[in-house]
């Protein structure tokens, strides 16, 4: 392929993240308002690992949703499309099938039809049982009202609503997959903004959601696992994720059959929210007093965290490290050193196990080589200096994450 041909083809390559335009439409004016638009964090789960679309110039893929019940408008615009039969086997990508197989009905392809569907939001109401309601004051000093509901597929209309809502996972959660809605062990927690229109009527707008799977735990318990949690981009940075997690906790903490609450492959951002809520809760426990924290992690902390807040031992240990760092005087060399050694001792456990396994393997190979002179018994065990360097790097990364949680705790007056 010559340079001229390559340059011409390159002009028709579009970044799929930049091409995609999402909107949550509350009234007709939002359709043409660029300030309402937001984009995806990723699009490889629809458009492939390269996150590119070939064959268009100035491509814009519009996915607009009514802000309550999430009826969808799907539109595509572009200034130029790569012509057919110019180069053998080279054609513009067809973006419609890739998205249509993901979108749940109803889908509108005409703006006028979509505008008419906005009226349905006036009668839209949350599905399921109200768990939690709260107010926040935003950056514009507006008081905003939010509610969290627990739902399941027995709620009329919820199945279709959830299928529309879960589409957002593909743009914001890596390796996302649509769950099996026929499995009744899935439970759904949805957040809405409750708003009053200028005419005085009440409307509910979709804000975010979480899914929880209730695993069986021997002998007669359940172990809820939070699988997915998402606050939609226009409503992030308002502390709403913490409120959604609190609502989930409140639902499960008081149930005797719940062993503990776990999380499936949590993202960095969600882990930070989880740490924040768990730290607030554990700070109320006697075993997590400053005096006890400075004496090290113990079984009482683990059992009390599980009994009172359904926090498993691994997460209780992490919360202990956060709260101990909060109470550690880092200007006191000995106190700070003792903290670092305590954390590194835990971080070093997997390395010790690996070293033991390697030594066992080396011993086994040596026995084999004694019997077979031509056999090799060499096993590469990482030098101590390398391990120390790795541990230090791992610790520093962890401490930075802990400090972010501590800053949020202090900002909240905790």
N, C-alpha and C positions, 0 to 999 in steps of 0.2 A: 504494500500500500504506500503510495507516494505521500509526501508531506502535505500537499494541497488537499488530497482526499481525507487524510487524517484530521487536518484542521477543520474541514467542513463537517465531518462527523462529530467532532468534539463540540462544535457550536450547538449541537442538539442534545447534549448531555445535561441533565438537570439533577440537582441535589433534591432527593425526594423529601427530606426534612424541610427544605425551604419552599418546596412546591405545595406542601399541605397546609391548609388554613382551616382552623377549627374555631367555632363560635358557639356560645350558649346564648340563644336569643330569647330575651324577655319581652321585647316589643318590636314592632316592625322597623323602628329607626335603627336598631342594632345591626340590621342586615348590611347597611352601608357604612357602619361606623368602624374604622380601622382599629380603634382603641379597644374594641371588644375582642378582636382576634387574638388567638394564641397558637403556638405551634407544638409539634411533638418533640420529645427528647430523643426519640429513635423511631426508625421506620423499617428496619431490616426484617422485622417479622412479617411484613407485608410485601416489601419491594426488594428483598434480598440483601445479602451482606454488604454489597457495595453501596447501598442506599442511594441509588441513582435510577433515573428514568431516561430512556433514550427516545428521541424523535420529536421533541417539541422545543419551542422557544417561548419564554415568558409563561411557562405552564403554571396554572393555579388550580389545585384540587380543593374544592370547597366542601367541607363537611360541617354543616350547620345543624344544631339541635334545638328544638324547643326546650327551654330551660327547666321545665318541670317534668313532663312525661317523655321527653327525649325523642319525639318524632324527628326524622332525619331528612335534611335536604342534601343531595349529592349533585354537585355540578363541576364541570371541567371547562376551563377557558385557556386559550393560548393564542399567540400572535402568528405562529407558523408551525406547520407539521412537516416532518421529513417525507418527501414524495416517494411513492412506491416505484419499484422497478428501475431505480437509478443505479443501485448496486445489487448484484444478485445476492439474495438471502438477507438483505439489510432492510428492516422495516421498523417503523415506530412501535414502541411497546404499547400494548392495549391495557390501559390502567383500569378500565371498568371491571373486567372479571376479577382482578386481584382484590378489589375492594368489595364488590357485590357479594362475593362468597362469605365475607365477614359481617356485612351489615344485616341487621335484623329489621323486619318490617314494622311499621310502614316507612317506606323510603320515597321521598318526593324528588322528581327531576325537574319540576317547574316551580319557580319562585312564588308565583301567585297561589298555587296549591299549598305550598309550605306556609305562606302567610296566613291562610285560612285556618290551618291547623293550630296556630298559636292560641286560638280561642279555647282550645281544649285544656290549656294549662289553668284556666280559671276554675275548672271543676276537678283538677287533679289533686288527689290527696295521698299522703304517704301510706304505704302498705304495712300492716302488722301492728305490733304493740309498741307504744311510746315508752322508751326507757329513760331518756335523759333530755332535758331542755335547759338552755342557758343563753345568756346574753354576752356579747362582747362589744367593745367600743373600738372602731377601726381608726386608721390614720387620719380620716377626715372627720373624726369625732362624732361619727354616727353610731347609734346603738342598734345592733343587729341581733335578731333572734334566730336561734338554731334548735333543731330537735333531732334526736337519734331514735330510730325505730328498728326493732328486730322483726325480721320477716322470714317466711319460708314459702315453698312452692304451693302450699295450700291456699295462699292468699290470691283471690281472683285477680288476674291481670298482672301479677308480679312476675311470672315467668317471662312474659313478653317484654316487660320493662327491664328486667335484669339482662336479658339478651342484648338489648340496646346499650345498656350501661357498660357491660363488660368489654365492649369494643375499645374503650379508653385504655384498657390494660395494655394493648398492643403498642401504644405510643409512649407509655411511661414505665412499664415494668418489664425488665429484660427476662427472656425465657418464659414469658407469660403463656398460660394456656387456659382455655375455657373449661370450666369445671363440669362435672357430670351432674346436671340439674335433676336427674332422676334418683340420685342418691340422697336419701332423707337425712343422712348424717351431716350434710352441709347446712349451715345456718348463716343468715345474711343480716348485716347491720348497716343501715343506710342513714346518711345524714342529709337533712334538708334545711334550707333557710325559709323561715316563715315570715312573709312580708305582706304589708298592707298596701294595696294599690291606691292611686289618687281617688278612685271612686268609693273607697272604703271596704272593698272586698278583700278576702284573705287568699293569698297564693303561696304555694310551696314550690321551691326550686331545688333541684338536685345539686348536692355539694360534693359528696363522696360516698365511699362504701368500704366495707370489709367483709371477707368471707372467713368462716371458722368451721373447721371439720372436727367433729366430736369422735375421737378415737376411744376404743374400749381399753380400760386399764384393769388388770386383774386385782382383786377377784370380782368386785362389783362397783367399779369406779369408771369415770370417763376422764379423758385427757384432751380438752379443747386445744386445737392448734390453729393459730391465726395464719392463714395461708396467703391472703392478699389484702392489702389496705392501700387506698388511694384517695387523696383529696385532690379534686380537679384543679388545674393550674390557676384559674382566676381567684381561687380562694385559699391558696397556700400562703404561708408566712403570717397567718392569723392565729396560730395555735390550735387550729381545729383538729389536727391529727391527734393531739393529746386528749382532747375532749372525746373523740371517737374511741380511743383506747380505754379511757376511763369508763365509758359506757359499757364496753365489752367486759372489763374487769368487774364492774358492779353487778352485771348479770350473772357472772359465774362464781364470784368469791363467796357468796353466801350459801352455795349449794354443797351439801355434805358429800355428794357423789363425785364432786370434782376433785381430782388428785392434784393436778397443777395445770397451769396454762403455759403452753409452749408457742414457739414461733417458727415458721418454716422459711429457711433461707432468707433472713431479714436483710434488707438493704441497709446501707450505712445510715441514711436519714431516718429510717424507721427504728433502727436499733438505738439511735440517739433519743428518739421520743420515748421508747420503751424504758431506757435507762433513767430518763428524767422522771417519769411517773413512778417507776419502781423505787427510785431514790427518795422521792417525797414520801411514799408509803413506808418504806423501811426506816426512815429517820424517826418515825413515831414509835418504833419498837424499842424496848429497854435494852435488848441485846446489841442494838446498833448505836448505843450512846457513845460519845466521844471517847470516854475512858476504855470501853470495850473495844472500840475500833482500833485504838492504838496498841492494843494487846494482841491483835491478830484475829484472823477468821476462825470461827469455831462451829461446832455442831449445833449449838443453841441458836446461832444466827440462821443457819440453814433451816432448822426445823420450825423456828418462829416465822420466818418469811413464808414458808410453805403453808403453815397452819393459818396464818392471818390473811395472806394475800395471794396464795396459790402460786408463789414464785418458786421455780425449781432450784435445786442446789447450785447448778452452774451459773444461773443468772444472779442468785443471791450472792455468790462469791464476787461477781463483777460489780454489783451494787456496793458491796463492802469496800472494794478497792476505790470506787468513786468517792464514797463518803469519807473513807480514811484519808484520801488525798485532800479532800475539802478541809479536813481538820488538821492536816499536817502543816507544820511551819516549815516551809521549804527554805527559809533562811537559816534554819537550824540544821547544820550539816549532818549531825548524827541522826536526827529524827527523819530527815529526808532520805538519808542513806538507808535506814532501816526499812522505809517504805519501798524504795526501789528494789532492795534485795528480796522483800516479801513477794512482790509482784513477779520479779524475774524467776524466783524459785518455782512459782506456778507455771510460768511460761516455759521453763526448762524441762518440765515433766515429760513432754513428748520426745524431746531430744534424748533424755536418759533412757526412755523405753527403746527408742530407735538404736541407741548405742548398745544396749543389752542384747537386742535382737541380732545386731551385726556381729557382736562377739560370739553369740551362740552359733551363728552361721560360720564364722571363721573357725571356731573349734570343730564344728562338724566337717568342714572342708579339710582341716588339718588331719583329722582322723582318716579321712578318705585318701588324702595324699600319702599318708604313712603306709596305707595298704597298696596304693598305686603310685609309685615313684614319679611318674610323668604328670600327675595331676597338679593343678595349681591351687594354693590355699590362700591367695591374696584377697582381702576384703578391704575396700576403701572406707576407713572411718574418718570423718571430718576432723581436722586438727582443732584443738581447744580454742585457739585464737579465732578461728573462723566462727565457731559456735558463739563465743563471747560477742563478737561483732554483730552476728545475726540477732542475738538476744537483745543487744542494746538498741538496734534499729527497730525491732518489734516493740520494745518497751516504749521508745520515744513516740512511735505512731499511736500506741494505746494511750499514753498520757495526754497527747494532744486531743484525742477524742474525749477523754475524761474531763479535760478542762472546759471543753465546749458545753458539756452537760452541767458542770459546776457553775459556769457563767450564767446559764439559764436559771439554775436554782437560785442563785444570788439575786438575779434580776427579779425573780418572783418572790423574793423575800423569804426564801427557805433556808 
